[in-house]
Amino acid sequence: MDVITRLLLEMRSNGALFDRDVLSGPWSVRFEDTSGLTLVTLLHGSGWVHVGAEPPVPIAAKDFVVLVGAEDVVVSDQELCGGDPTVMVTGVHECRDHRGIDVADDVRLGSHVLDEPGAGTAAMLTGRYQVRGRLSDRLLSALPTVLVVPGDGRPCPILDLTVDELRRAGPGSQAILDRLLDVLMLTALRDWLELNESPAPAWYQALADPVVGPPMKAMHDQPAAAWTVEQMARIAGVSRATFSRRFSELVGETPMAYLNGWRLAVAADLLARGGSTVDAVAREVGYANGYALSVAFKRVYGLRPSDYRRADVLVG
């Protein structure tokens, strides 16, 4: 399993929440709470994404906008956005106008709007859910707070299925929407990472390097192996010094520091799932015993593995 697949598998939705909003121009939607991940797409119409003092980014129908823990993001039909927003998204299924009045029911989208868009209107679909898991954190922490994936007029059958399921809202719809949101979000993230002009995380770019990539993939697949820099260099087919220098240049940390971070992230996710003792988790990620894992784990996460598991259960 490649590392991106493994990271994205940790980001499964449970209780996906979708909003379907129809907006008449001029309109603007301010997202004040996008903790976790938020996916935004216009089913029809066009607009602009405003993030602080950054230049506005144009978006067209079927483009995907992913908000990664972003705060105070505005999506508007105007390039120059000013004044009070039409709608403020302050939480899951919480929409208010500039006067603070709940307008969630007023902007909820009816199925007929999907088929016959009115002149000057835009239909926005948003899906939001929390992300848990240290492996996912390693991906998300390296991403910008807002990323845009152009649709480029390509067919998007998953989006069509999502709209159809929202329209039907029959038995089993929640489970279906959970999986559809997963596919939409993961597809958007993968496509963004593959865009040549995108500032992908350093470690992701390093995976494609002929020297650094093969040892990194081996570390990801076999965190329990007794890795040394010499073994990594042997896989790379270069000297130890050349490998260490190249790895640090591309990834921004030493090979062993990266390996330790990966091991602890895997351990944290295994602990959160439950079912394994601390000693078993330690051996699965390359530590001799639970004590050795506990020392390293507390240094990074501030808690012993057993306390981390207990805290995760309480939060979950």
C-alpha positions in Angstrom: 0.0 0.0 0.0 1.5 3.4 -1.0 1.8 6.0 1.7 -0.8 8.4 0.2 -3.4 5.5 0.3 -2.5 4.8 3.8 -2.8 8.4 4.9 -6.1 8.9 3.2 -7.6 5.7 4.5 -7.3 7.3 8.0 -9.7 10.0 6.8 -12.9 8.0 6.6 -16.1 9.9 7.3 -18.5 8.8 9.9 -21.8 10.8 9.9 -21.0 12.9 6.8 -22.8 16.2 6.9 -23.8 17.9 3.7 -25.4 21.3 3.2 -27.0 22.2 -0.1 -27.4 26.0 -0.4 -29.0 28.0 -3.2 -27.8 31.6 -3.4 -29.1 34.6 -5.4 -26.6 37.3 -6.4 -24.9 39.2 -5.1 -24.0 36.6 -2.5 -21.1 35.7 -0.2 -20.6 32.8 2.3 -18.2 33.2 5.1 -16.8 30.0 6.7 -15.9 30.8 10.3 -15.5 27.2 11.5 -13.8 24.7 9.2 -12.1 22.6 11.8 -11.2 19.3 10.2 -11.9 19.3 6.5 -14.6 21.1 4.5 -15.3 20.4 0.8 -17.0 23.1 -1.2 -18.2 22.9 -4.8 -20.5 24.9 -6.9 -23.0 22.7 -8.7 -23.8 25.6 -11.0 -22.7 29.3 -11.2 -19.2 30.7 -10.5 -17.5 32.6 -7.8 -14.3 33.6 -6.0 -12.5 32.3 -2.9 -11.2 35.0 -0.6 -8.6 34.1 2.1 -7.4 37.1 4.2 -5.2 39.5 2.2 -4.4 36.8 -0.5 -5.6 37.5 -4.1 -9.0 36.0 -4.7 -9.1 32.7 -6.6 -11.7 32.2 -9.3 -13.8 29.0 -9.2 -16.2 27.5 -11.7 -18.9 25.0 -11.4 -17.6 21.5 -10.5 -14.3 22.9 -9.2 -13.4 21.5 -5.7 -12.3 23.8 -2.9 -10.9 22.0 0.2 -10.6 24.0 3.5 -8.0 22.5 5.8 -8.7 23.9 9.2 -9.0 27.3 7.6 -10.6 30.2 9.4 -12.5 33.2 8.0 -12.7 32.1 4.4 -15.2 33.8 2.1 -16.7 32.3 -1.1 -18.5 35.0 -3.2 -19.8 35.8 -6.6 -17.8 39.0 -6.5 -14.1 39.4 -7.2 -14.0 42.4 -4.8 -15.7 41.1 -1.7 -16.8 43.7 0.9 -19.6 44.3 3.3 -21.6 41.8 5.3 -21.8 38.2 4.0 -25.1 36.8 2.8 -24.5 33.7 4.9 -22.1 32.9 7.8 -21.3 29.2 8.3 -20.5 29.1 12.0 -20.6 25.3 12.5 -22.0 22.1 11.2 -25.5 22.8 9.8 -25.3 26.3 11.4 -25.9 29.2 9.0 -26.7 32.8 10.0 -27.1 36.0 8.1 -25.2 39.2 9.1 -27.8 40.0 11.7 -27.2 36.7 13.4 -30.6 35.2 12.4 -30.6 31.4 11.6 -31.2 31.0 7.9 -30.3 27.3 7.5 -33.8 26.5 6.3 -34.0 29.4 3.9 -30.9 28.4 2.0 -31.5 24.7 1.9 -31.5 23.5 -1.7 -34.6 21.9 -3.2 -34.1 19.1 -5.7 -35.7 21.2 -8.5 -32.9 23.8 -8.3 -30.4 21.1 -9.4 -32.3 20.6 -12.6 -33.4 24.1 -13.5 -31.0 26.7 -12.1 -32.4 30.2 -11.9 -30.7 33.1 -13.6 -28.1 34.8 -11.4 -28.1 32.0 -8.8 -25.5 29.6 -7.6 -26.0 26.2 -5.9 -23.3 25.3 -3.4 -22.6 21.9 -1.9 -20.5 21.6 1.2 -19.5 18.5 3.1 -17.8 18.6 6.4 -16.3 16.1 8.9 -13.7 15.8 11.5 -10.3 14.2 10.8 -8.7 11.9 13.4 -5.4 10.2 13.2 -1.8 11.2 13.4 -1.0 9.8 10.0 -3.6 12.1 8.5 -2.1 14.9 10.5 1.2 14.4 8.7 -0.5 15.0 5.4 -2.9 17.8 6.4 -0.3 19.8 8.4 1.7 20.1 5.3 -1.1 21.4 3.1 -2.2 25.0 2.6 -5.4 26.0 4.5 -7.2 26.4 1.2 -6.6 24.4 -2.0 -8.5 24.5 -5.3 -8.8 21.6 -7.7 -10.1 22.8 -11.1 -12.9 20.6 -12.6 -11.8 21.6 -16.1 -15.2 20.6 -17.4 -14.5 16.9 -16.8 -17.4 14.6 -15.9 -17.6 13.9 -12.2 -19.9 10.8 -11.7 -19.2 10.7 -8.0 -20.5 14.2 -7.6 -23.6 13.3 -9.7 -24.2 10.2 -7.4 -23.9 12.4 -4.3 -26.4 14.9 -5.6 -28.7 12.1 -6.5 -28.5 10.5 -3.1 -29.1 13.8 -1.4 -32.2 14.2 -3.5 -33.5 10.7 -2.6 -32.6 10.7 1.1 -33.9 7.1 1.5 -33.0 4.3 3.9 -29.2 3.9 4.2 -28.5 7.3 2.8 -26.2 8.3 5.7 -23.9 5.4 5.1 -23.9 6.0 1.4 -23.1 9.7 1.9 -20.3 8.9 4.2 -18.6 6.9 1.5 -19.3 9.4 -1.2 -17.9 12.2 0.8 -14.8 10.1 1.4 -14.4 9.6 -2.4 -15.0 13.2 -3.2 -12.5 14.5 -0.6 -9.8 11.9 -1.3 -10.1 12.5 -5.1 -9.8 16.2 -4.6 -6.7 15.8 -2.4 -5.1 13.3 -4.7 -5.7 15.4 -7.8 -4.3 18.5 -6.0 -1.2 16.7 -5.0 -0.7 15.6 -8.6 -1.0 19.1 -10.1 2.5 20.1 -11.2 2.1 23.7 -10.0 0.9 22.6 -6.5 3.3 23.2 -3.6 3.0 19.5 -2.5 4.5 18.6 0.9 8.3 18.0 0.8 8.1 14.4 1.8 5.5 13.7 -0.9 7.8 15.2 -3.5 10.7 13.2 -2.1 8.7 9.9 -2.8 9.3 10.5 -6.5 13.0 11.0 -6.1 15.1 8.0 -7.4 17.4 8.2 -4.5 15.2 9.0 -1.5 11.9 7.5 -2.7 12.6 3.8 -2.5 14.0 3.8 1.1 11.1 6.1 2.2 8.5 3.6 0.7 10.3 0.7 2.4 10.2 2.6 5.8 6.5 3.3 5.4 5.7 -0.4 4.5 8.0 -1.9 7.2 8.2 0.5 10.2 9.1 -2.4 12.5 12.3 -3.2 10.6 15.6 -2.5 12.4 16.4 0.4 10.1 19.8 2.1 9.9 20.9 4.8 7.6 23.3 2.3 6.0 20.4 0.0 5.1 18.5 2.9 3.6 21.5 4.0 1.6 21.9 0.4 0.3 18.3 0.4 -1.0 19.0 3.8 -2.6 22.2 2.5 -4.2 24.3 5.4 -3.0 26.8 6.0 -0.1 25.6 6.7 3.4 26.8 10.3 3.2 25.1 10.9 -0.2 21.8 9.5 1.0 21.8 11.4 4.2 22.5 14.7 2.5 20.0 14.1 -0.3 17.3 13.0 2.2 17.8 16.1 4.4 17.8 18.4 1.4 14.5 17.1 0.1 12.6 16.2 3.3 13.9 18.8 5.7 14.9 16.4 8.4 17.3 13.5 8.8 16.3 10.0 7.7 16.1 8.7 11.3 14.1 11.7 12.5 11.6 11.1 9.7 11.5 7.4 10.5 10.9 8.1 14.2 8.1 10.5 13.4 6.4 8.0 11.1 6.7 5.2 13.7 5.1 7.3 16.4 2.3 8.4 14.1 1.5 4.8 13.3 1.7 3.9 17.0 -0.7 6.7 17.9 -3.3 5.5 15.3 -3.0 1.9 16.5 -3.5 3.0 20.1 -6.6 5.0 19.1 -8.1 1.9 17.5 -7.6 -0.2 20.6 -7.4 -4.0 20.6 -3.6 -4.2 21.1 -1.4 -3.9 24.2 1.2 -1.1 24.3 3.9 -3.8 24.0 2.3 -5.2 20.9 2.0 -1.7 19.4 5.6 -1.0 20.2 6.8 -4.1 18.4 4.6 -3.4 15.4 6.3 0.0 14.9 9.9 -1.0 15.7 10.4 -0.4 19.4 11.8 -3.2 21.6 9.1 -2.9 24.2 6.3 -0.7 25.6 8.8 1.2 27.9 10.9 2.3 24.9 7.8 3.4 23.0 6.5 5.2 26.0 9.6 7.3 26.4 9.7 8.4 22.8 5.9 8.8 22.6 5.7 11.1 25.6 8.5 13.2 24.3 6.5 13.9 21.1 2.9 13.8 22.2 3.2 14.8 25.9 1.4 11.6 27.1 2.2 8.1 27.8 0.7 5.6 25.3 -1.9 4.3 27.8 -2.9 7.9 28.7 -3.1 8.9 25.0 -5.4 5.9 24.3 -7.6 6.8 27.2 -7.8 10.5 26.1 -8.6 9.5 22.5 -11.5 7.3 23.7 -12.9 10.1 25.8 -12.7 12.5 22.9 -14.1 10.0 20.4 
